[in-house]
């Protein structure tokens, strides 16, 4: 727990002293100031309520091809931490490391929110979540229980390196997961809603209608019959499409994975056709206003928008400075760390399939028998193979949405699936809410 305010001038004084007269090939320092509120409800009970603050940082040093990394809590003598990181780097040694060049920059990115969650009393947050919880519990006797999770975070990051870059970035995210669990005899079904965003507390307010709908859909799913296994024409909604492209293709585009895998490096050859000219896959923190958005990554690289697939052709991949240097390409601003206890690695930001020009009605109009799958409970990937479980699903019969079905699991080869995409909807939308994130 940390209550005392952080003095920004002191941070920079410590950083400048630590970076002076060092003997490493490259040094970077990251300091993070974090404020967080977490609330969770389970059924009629409050499971957790807490507010947390923290201050910590890390130093990464490169010496003769070896990396040294030190993380710490609080704001100790940074010069000692830099010296420790340099000593570890000397012990490591290794292959020659070339960091892709980046122009030094000095910048400050202030917080931009409409309703700052830090200014909302925790009692008011809990009252709102309890209200949503009661809506779900009161919908039907068939609602056995509920789960509600809420998290808001404020992060202020300081970044400096030995090349002259000095950055301060502030960001905030609010997220809520609301799950209704229905039961009839031995059959249990659940439906969830995620909400939130980066623009303030208002992104989780005013959700009564959506919360009631979640409870209703969970009850309706008790009447759904198990799907008959087989090969179908499948239409997926925006949420499931986002999970699919993130898990099944986005991770394959992360260059630390590509560089270390000979087979994948052969498959992921720039210029190779992966789908029709309707298919465009994008990643980028420079796409503004979303959970993966920022001005600079955790290596001080400016954010950009990167086409992974452009008009069906593999057009790019995601890089840190190190992987870009190894592969002779430009960094993409994807060097990201979970927090100050971790070094930056190649990670996605805002990843999507760009919208197309086909309406939902036209998309299903010529499908004699197929499946419409909505949202994803999760899944797993193994190289190019994927498996995802749909939260909800409906049969498509003779061009119309028909009866509900359950236990729908989608599996296949990502490259074959990309080639088989024959139309993309014109109803593109981002899904930014919720609690949790990628576990890479």
Rosetta blueprint (number, residue, H / E / L):
1 X L
2 X L
3 X L
4 X L
5 X L
6 X L
7 X L
8 X H
9 X H
10 X H
11 X H
12 X H
13 X H
14 X H
15 X H
16 X H
17 X H
18 X H
19 X H
20 X L
21 X L
22 X L
23 X L
24 X L
25 X L
26 X E
27 X E
28 X E
29 X E
30 X E
31 X E
32 X E
33 X E
34 X E
35 X E
36 X E
37 X E
38 X E
39 X E
40 X E
41 X E
42 X E
43 X L
44 X L
45 X E
46 X E
47 X E
48 X E
49 X E
50 X E
51 X E
52 X E
53 X E
54 X E
55 X E
56 X E
57 X E
58 X E
59 X E
60 X E
61 X E
62 X E
63 X E
64 X L
65 X L
66 X E
67 X E
68 X E
69 X E
70 X E
71 X E
72 X E
73 X E
74 X L
75 X L
76 X L
77 X L
78 X H
79 X H
80 X H
81 X H
82 X H
83 X H
84 X H
85 X H
86 X H
87 X H
88 X H
89 X H
90 X H
91 X H
92 X H
93 X L
94 X L
95 X L
96 X L
97 X L
98 X L
99 X L
100 X L
101 X L
102 X L
103 X L
104 X L
105 X L
106 X E
107 X E
108 X E
109 X E
110 X L
111 X L
112 X L
113 X L
114 X L
115 X E
116 X L
117 X H
118 X H
119 X H
120 X L
121 X L
122 X H
123 X H
124 X H
125 X H
126 X H
127 X H
128 X H
129 X H
130 X H
131 X H
132 X H
133 X H
134 X H
135 X H
136 X H
137 X H
138 X L
139 X L
140 X L
141 X L
142 X L
143 X E
144 X E
145 X E
146 X E
147 X E
148 X E
149 X E
150 X E
151 X E
152 X E
153 X E
154 X E
155 X E
156 X E
157 X E
158 X E
159 X E
160 X E
161 X E
162 X L
163 X L
164 X L
165 X L
166 X E
167 X E
168 X E
169 X E
170 X E
171 X E
172 X E
173 X E
174 X E
175 X E
176 X E
177 X E
178 X E
179 X E
180 X E
181 X E
182 X E
183 X E
184 X E
185 X L
186 X L
187 X E
188 X E
189 X E
190 X E
191 X E
192 X E
193 X E
194 X E
195 X E
196 X E
197 X E
198 X L
199 X L
200 X E
201 X H
202 X H
203 X H
204 X H
205 X L
206 X L
207 X L
208 X H
209 X H
210 X H
211 X H
212 X H
213 X H
214 X H
215 X H
216 X H
217 X H
218 X H
219 X H
220 X H
221 X H
222 X H
223 X H
224 X L
225 X E
226 X E
227 X L
228 X L
229 X L
230 X L
231 X L
232 X L
233 X E
234 X E
235 X E
236 X E
237 X L
238 X H
239 X H
240 X H
241 X H
242 X H
243 X H
244 X H
245 X H
246 X H
247 X H
248 X H
249 X H
250 X H
251 X H
252 X H
253 X H
254 X E
255 X H
256 X H
257 X H
258 X H
259 X H
260 X L
261 X L
262 X H
263 X H
264 X H
265 X H
266 X H
267 X H
268 X L
269 X L
270 X L
271 X L
272 X L
273 X E
274 X L
275 X L
276 X L
277 X L
278 X L
279 X L
280 X L
281 X E
282 X E
283 X E
284 X E
285 X L
286 X L
287 X L
288 X L
289 X L
290 X L
291 X L
292 X L
293 X L
294 X L
295 X L
296 X E
297 X L
298 X L
299 X L
300 X L
301 X L
302 X E
303 X L
304 X L
305 X E
306 X E
307 X E
308 X E
309 X E
310 X E
311 X L
312 X L
313 X E
314 X E
315 X L
316 X L
317 X L
318 X E
319 X L
320 X L
321 X H
322 X H
323 X H
324 X H
325 X H
326 X H
327 X H
328 X L
329 X L
330 X L
331 X L
332 X L
333 X L
334 X L
335 X E
336 X E
337 X L
338 X L
339 X L
340 X L
341 X L
342 X L
343 X L
344 X L
345 X E
346 X E
347 X L
348 X L
349 X L
350 X L
351 X E
352 X E
353 X E
354 X L
355 X L
356 X L
357 X L
358 X E
359 X L
360 X H
361 X H
362 X H
363 X H
364 X H
365 X L
366 X L
367 X L
368 X L
369 X E
370 X E
371 X E
372 X E
373 X E
374 X E
375 X E
376 X E
377 X E
378 X E
379 X E
380 X E
381 X E
382 X E
383 X L
384 X L
385 X E
386 X E
387 X E
388 X E
389 X E
390 X E
391 X E
392 X E
393 X E
394 X E
395 X E
396 X E
397 X E
398 X L
399 X L
400 X E
401 X E
402 X E
403 X E
404 X E
405 X E
406 X E
407 X L
408 X L
409 X E
410 X E
411 X E
412 X E
413 X E
414 X H
415 X H
416 X H
417 X H
418 X H
419 X H
420 X H
421 X L
422 X L
423 X L
424 X L
425 X E
426 X L
427 X L
428 X L
429 X L
430 X L
431 X L
432 X L
433 X L
434 X L
435 X L
436 X L
437 X L
438 X L
439 X L
440 X L
